[in-house]
């Protein structure tokens, strides 16, 4: 409970909004120009996920039962998700965030001179 859950909530909302937008714009297949333009307003969400992902992942690992319930309730209200799908969405979001964070670290190390 020491770390709190603010970064966690921000990153989850940004990641889920981004995933939802990608799903929306690619319903008819991926049209590189049109879909890329449609996703431009969501670049800030992608940056937020990468920028705050490490802190959010630490908060996720530090969750106690009260915080876990609060995060679940927050995401459920924000996205109107069914209970049985909620935890799966959150777990998938964090696996993705962790992978992106790992990628950023590896790219940074690879590009250092």
Beta strands, then each sheet from edge to edge (+ up, - down):
end
